[in-house]
Amino acid sequence: MTTKSEALFERAKKHIPGGVNSPVRAFGSVGGTPRFIESAKGARIRDVDGNEYIDYVCSWGPAILGHSHPEVIEAVKKACEQGLTYGAPTEREVEMAELLSKLVPAMEVSRLVSSGTEAVMSALRVARGFTGRDKIIKFKGNYHGHSDGLLVKAGSAALTTAVPDSAGVPVDYSKHTLVASYNDKGSVEALFEANRGQIAAVVVEPVAANMGVVAPKDDFLPFLRKITKEEGALLIFDEVITGFRLGLGGASEFYQVTPDLLTFGKIIGGGMPVGAYGGKREIMDMVSPVGPVYQAGTLSGNPIATAAGLTTLRILKNDPSIYDRLANKAKRLEDTVRSLKEDEGYNITCNRVGSLLSIFFCEKEVTDYDSALSCDTKKYTDYFWHMIKSGIYVAPSQFEAMFLSDAHTEKDVDDTIAAIKEFFVSKQQ
């Protein structure tokens, strides 16, 4: 039964564009009525109609410990009792900066903001200010938030909306954004060759996670590090998805490639609205009030988000075995999908890095934007609704990731595997 969700959706559409406050929530690429969520605990979410689902969205990543973790909730309650926001410095902001620097050595100096979008936007401004150049390189299918200039061949919900990029972005601004192909070194070399001395930075999702999960080829990230150094450009890792998800040191530690700047998102707030950008001191010294690059925000580093984030990161730091548990559970799902492909011959494959994974309905392996777009989105829609009916909530889009949390049990994984297999039997593919 979805009576209450249906009624809420109709109400929402009267006063909210499309009835939602973020496009993918509208279920536009899978059809039907989005589920309005009432509560979440551990690995499960419950909608307003009382339906419960094993959740593999995890608020798009930050619920790595599971929903409503008791220590995180207690930290938030205590912080709320002291006031919601001050517009003035707090000790927890200092503690967060110290902890980020300790866990991610490449992040010598950091600045807290309120979202991943804001973090990437600010990092690019710093890169332009530091280099004195205007142009940047991004990759097709990489999503870096919705700021002007980055909604060019973007991933995430931008892949499944009627407008491929975005109206309202001035051509004179977006012309400074050069687009390369992920995992294609030649496309990057060609852009540097054609724009010699003009490129401020290359910004990349070290593991693409907004065209589905696509891992970098073995030599791709080292190549980006090498060519940016040679060309006097900065390398920016957008770790809004991979930060503290692949490990305590994020993708930079996981792949042993050190960027000049990094960006993080809501995971450092335990799911609360927060982001951060940072990197080498000489670069971050460009940021106001020390340097000439202006960036500000009343809610930046707010006391509630920092309380939740510090608690989350300290739990991860004190129990790094969490990452092995996450990867092992994710591997079971990956192995199931790959056995369906290799042993049963179904047109399905799976990409996984750590506890990030995507199931693709296509014959070939997915290694870049073009191969991601070759997937059968109609088949994914059928799969999505089968999983919903089985009590499992996965992303309402072929081009998003599945996220596991430490709260997912082996039985949760067993039930998910059974549902995946049942889908293929029911479809008699």
N, C-alpha and C positions, 0 to 999 in steps of 0.2 A: 504494500500500500504506500502511495506517495501523495496522498490528498493534500497534506499540509504543505509539502514542498511545492506542489503545483500552484496552490493558492498564493504562497509567498512569492513565487516567481512572477505571477500575474500582477501582484501588487508592486513588486520591484520594478517591473518594466515601465510603470507609469511615471516613475520619478528617478530612475537610475538608467543610464544608457545600456540597453540590452539586458537590463535587469541585474547586472553584475558590476562589481568594482574592479575586476581584472578579466580580460577577455576569455581566457581559457576556461574560466568557471562557467561560462554560458553553455557548455557542451555543444558548441557550434559545429565541431568536426565529427561528433558522434550522434547528434540529434537527441531528442528527448528532453526531459526536465532535469536540471541540475538538482542534486541533493543539498538541501539546506541543513547544515550541521548544527547540532544542539550542544554536543559535548564530545570529549575525547579523553581516553585514559589508556595508558600503555600503548599497545599496538592497534587499538580499536577506536573507531569513531562511531558516533550514533547520530542519526538524522532526526529531524523534528517529528517524523512519523514513527519513531521507535525502531527503525531498522539499524542493525549493527553490522559494521564491515571491518574486516582486517584491512588496515590502511597501509598502502604502499606509496602514498604521496608524501606523507609526513610533513605537511605544510611546505612542500617543495624542498625538503632537505634538512631543515634545522632541528627537527624532532629526532635527533640521533639517539637520544636516551629513551625515547618514547614520549607520548603525550602526558602532560601533568605529572612529571617526575616529582616526587614528594619534596626532595631537597630544593629543587628549583622553585616550586610553588611556595615553599616556606620562605625562601630568600626574597621573592617578590612581595609576599605579604608584609614582611618586616620593612622592606624598603617603602612600600606604599604608606605605611603608618608614619613614616618620617617626612612624607610629602612627595608629590608626583614629579615636580620639575621646579628648578630654581633659576635657570638662566645664569648660573654661576658655577664655578668649578667644584668638583667633589673629589674625595680621595679615591673613590672607585674608578674614576677616569684614569688616574695615575696608575692604579693597580692593573687596569686593563692594558694600558700601553706597555707596562713592564712585562706582563705575562705574554702579550703578543710578541714582544722582542725576544723573550726567552724561548718560546716555542717555535718561532719562525725567525731564525737568525737574519734572514735577508731583510726583515722589517725592523731596521734599526730605530726608525722614528715613524710614528703613525699619528693620524688624525681621525677621530671618530666622527661619523656622520649618521644620517637616519635611515639609509637604505643602500642596497647594492647599486642601484641606478646612480645615486648621488656619489657613491665612492668612485665608480668608473669615470663619470663625468669630471670629477675633481682631479683624478689622477691624470687624465688627458690634458687638463688645463695646466697642471704642473709640468707635464712633459713638454708642452708647447712653450711655456715660460722659460724652462731650463734650457731648451735647445734653440729657442728663437725661430722655430719653424712652425708651419701651419698644418701640414698634411699628416694623416695617420693611415696606417694599414690595418684593416680588420679582415675577417674571413667569412665567406658565405656560410650561413647557418649558425654562426656564433652570435649569441644574444648577450648584449651588455647593458640591458636596461633600455628605457624608452626616451633617453635624452636625444635632442636634435643632433643629427650627424652620425648617430649610431644605428638608426633604423634604416639601414641600407643592407639588403639581403640578410635580414635578421632571422634568427631562429625563434624558438618557443611558439607562442600563439600567432606570431606574425606569419608563420608558414601556412596557417590554415584559415586566415581571414580573407575577406574579399579584396582588401587592399594589401598588396604584397609587402609594402614597406610602411609608409604613412603619409597621409596628406598633412599639410601644415608645416612641413619642413622646408625652409627656403633652399632653393637650388644653389644659391651663392654660398650657403653654409655647407651643404652636403657634398659640394664639389671637392672639398678638402678630404673627404673620406674615400680612400682607395680600397678596392675589394679584391682580395686574393682567394685562392681555393685552399681550404684546409687540407693538410697533408701533401700539398703540392709545392715543393721548393721552387720549381721553375717559375710559378706564377708570382712568387715573392721577389725573386731575382729580377724579373721583368719590370716590376713596379719600381724597384729601387733604381734600375737602369734608366727608366724613363723619367724619374723624378729626382735626379741626383742632387743631394744637398738640401732637399725640401721636406724630407720625412722626419717628423718629430718622434714618432713611436710606432711600434707594432703592438697591438693589443690582441690577446688571444685567450680563449678558454683552453687551458693546457689539456684538459679532457673535454671535448665538446659534449655538452649535455643538453642542448636545446634544439638539436635536430635528431633527437635520440642520442644515446651515449655512443660516442665515437672516440676511440683511443688514438693518441698520436702515434704515428709510425716511429720506430726506434730512433731514427736520426732527425726527426722533424724539429723537436724542441731545441736540441743542441745546435741545429742549423740556424734557428731563429736567434739564438743567443750569439752565435758567431757573426751573422750578417749584420745585426744591429750594432754590434761593437765596431765592426769595420766601417759602417756607414755613419757613425756618430748619432744613431737614433737610440731611443730607449726601448727596452722590452718590458711590457706590462703583462703580468699574469692576472687575468680575471678569475679569482678563486671564490667567487660568490657561491658556486656549487661545490667545488672540490676542497675548499678550505676546511680543515678539521674533519673532513669527510673521508679522505683517503688516508689520513694519518695526522698526527699532531703537527707535523711540519707542512701539511698540505701537499700540493702537487710539486712544489719546488723541491721539497725533500724527497718525495716519492720518485721523481725522475732525475734528481740530482742536477737540476738546472737552476741557476740563481738569476732571477729577473732583476731589473732595476727598481720596479715598483710592483706592488701587489694590491689587490682589492679583495675585501671580504664582505659578506652580507650577514643575514639574519641569524646564522648559526652562532655567531659570537655574542648574540643577545639571547641565546636559548630559545629563539623563536620570536622574541620581541623585536620591534622595529629598530634596526641599528645597522650600521655598516662601518667600514674602516678602509682607509687607503694609507699606504706608507711604503718605505723602502730606505734607500741609502740616505744618510744624513745630508750630504752635500746637495742632493736633489730636493729633499723635504725642507731644507732651509729656504727654499723659494716661497714657502707658504706663509701668508700673513698670520701673525703680526711680525714675524722675523723678516720675511721677504715680500716681494711685490705681487705675488699671485694671491688674489683674494678668494676666500671661501669662508662661509660662516653658517651657523644654524642654531636657533634657540634650543632645540631639542637634541642637539648633537651630544652624545655621551650622557643621555639622561639617566637619572639614578635608578630607575626601574629596570631599564634594559641592561645596564651594566651589572646590576645585582644578579639578574637571570643569567647573563652571559658568563660572568666570572664563575658562578657556581657550575655551569655546564662545562666550561673548559677545564676547571679544576678536577671535576669528576673524570673527564677523559684523560687528563694528565696522570691522575693517581691510579688509573686502571687501564693502561694501554692495551691490555688483552681484549678490550671491547672490539678493537679493530679486527682481530683474528676471528672473533665470534661473528661479527658482521659479514666478513668476507666469506667465511665458511657457509653461512646460510645462503648468501647470494649465489655462491658457486653451485649449490644444490639446484637452485632454480635455473641457472645457466646450463648445467649438465642435462637437466630435463629437456629443455628446449633443443639443445644440440642433438640429443638422442632422437628426438622426434624428427629432426632434419636428416640425420645421418642413417638412422636405423629404419625409419618409417617412410622417408622420402617426402615429407611435407615441406612446402615452401615457407619455411620459418627459420629465423636465426636469432642469435642473441649476442649482444656485446656487453661485456662486463669489465669494470675496473673497480676493484675493492667492493664496496657495498652499493655501487651505482650500476644499474643495468637497464637495458632496453630490449624488448622483444620486437623484432621486425618481421613483418609478413612479406618476405621477398625471397627470391631464389638465391641471389648472390650475397656475399658478405657486404656489409655497409661500412665504408671507409671514408666517405666524404659526403658533402651536401647533395651531389647529384645522385649518388647511389641511395641515399636516404629517401630522396623524392621518388625513387622507383618503387617504393613499397606500396602494397595494396591497402590503402586506407579504408576501403569498404570492409575488407576482411578484419582489419583492426577494430572497426566499429562493432562487428558481430562478436568479436572476442571480448570487447569491453563490456557489452551488455550481458554476455554470458557470465563474466566474472562478477558483475554487480548482482545478478540473480543468485550467484553462488555465495554472496556475502563477502566479496572481496573488492576493495576500492583501488583501482589503478588509475593512472592519468587518463583524462578524457581526450587524449590526443596521441597519435602515433609518434609524435616528435618530442615527447617528454621522457624523462627518466623514471624508473622505479627506485625508491629509496627504502632501505631496510633500517630498522632501529634495533637497539639492544633489547627492546621490549618484545620483539617478535620471538615467539617460541618455536621449537622444532615442530610442534604440532601445527602451528600457524603455517609453517613452510610446507609440511605434509599436506595440509588441506589445500594450499595454493597449488601444489604440484598436481593433486588429484583433480582440481578444477581445470587446470590447463590441459591435462590429458583428456578429460571428459569433453572439452570443447571440440577436439579433433574427432573423437568418436561420434559425437552428436552431429557434426557436420559431414561425416563420412567422406572426408577429403581424400 
